[in-house]
Amino acid sequence: MHLMRRRGFVERMALGAGAWMLSPLLRQSLRPALGAADTKRKIIFFIDRIGITDEMRPVAAGSGLDLKGFSPLDAYKDKIAVVQHLYNPFGHHLHGNLWPLTAMDRKPLEGVKTAPLGPSIDRVIARTMGADAPISSINLATWTGDEDDDFSLTYSSDGPLAPFAIQQDPVAAFASIFGKTTPADPAAGNQQAAALLRRRKSLLDFVISDLKKASDHLASAEKAKLEQYTTSLREIELKLGDVAAAQLSCGAPKAPDPAALKGKYANPDRPHIVADIMVQALGCGFSRVGVIAHNTGAMPFLGVWYNSEGKPNHPGQHGMWHGGATLEHHRAYHNYSAKSMAYIRAQLERVSDGSGSLADNTLIVFMNNSGGQHHGGQNDYIFMTIGDLKGALKTGRLVQLPSSKITSGDPRMTLVTPGDSGFKPKVNHDVPVHSVADFFVSVARAVGADI
């Protein structure tokens, strides 16, 4: 195990302070279109729910790792780093922060169960290293929640009370990214993408033309504001061109078969389908930032137990974390997540990217939305990264970050609300020194986002 201060943590996890600023961001040239390697770094956030029991947490073993409940990732052990013992300073909920990609609190919002009070790290990264990509970031759910609400499963946010929509239907997600709904006829799909671009540009031309007419009747201050808006529309038009170029040059990506998606929680194959979309999108240069919201709900294919009323329960259900399941049920649940991440890594390895593979330039970041334990987990978040970015990151190890004692008035005592006082840190208790924000900044800088 290693103890290190914040500066050391940032520098060792990333490339050293300031190293990410050596090369300015250049406008992305799509690899498939130009035949040149796009070896810019990418990042995929992989999010589980609703806690990790201590018995399932990876631990240090000699000079390496014992992945415990995530043992299906053993083949990539030398490419994995486990970072643990971080707190979420605004996790005002006994289940942890329901917006785990932020270090901000949440609040009820009309029409939405909860809403974030700040941006999520994926969207912050997308504003920098994703700004030169046709699609700033891709946000996918493995299963559907409320099918009429694209915010019911999202962990992403553009800022206060501004959740970023998630795509819950893999078929619709594929069509929106690749401009195709079926792999049967790539030429027809290309024609479809080109026609869609023409329609979108035509609409923008109409709007911009109308705005110019209105501009003639405005005072100079209002006219300047309108010109800014018109410029923004032209930037959107350029993005549409980038997306169309990527669609037309991507070849024949593998579209999901709607029949293979049936069964919802009873369907064990959905993660592979969603992963294929994400990997193809990154490989074709559509985006450099992705989020996959993974496990949710009951998963009958992972086993069953019966409650006191004789009703069946399955891994993934809330009662699992309240003593209703055996350790083997927990192991099946986390093994399933690990298999999904191993699949993503294997698929990344199959896509060429410059002198190596897409896996060489992509960092997978695993986290659980509850942090650690089901209750009180916000006191001890654990993260796992897969990938060493061609040796830039030190992997095959566990980084145990330090603790310090709580003092009177310590801001870390705001980890939970008064109603959750049983999980609230108390004076003289040891709690993590670092917040999840320290980790987020480190991985962002590692992949080239200047934040």
Summary of the structure (lengths in Angstrom):
residues: 451
radius of gyration: 22.8
end to end distance: 27.8
largest distance: 74.7
contacts: 1514
relative contact order: 0.23
helix: 42%
strand: 17%
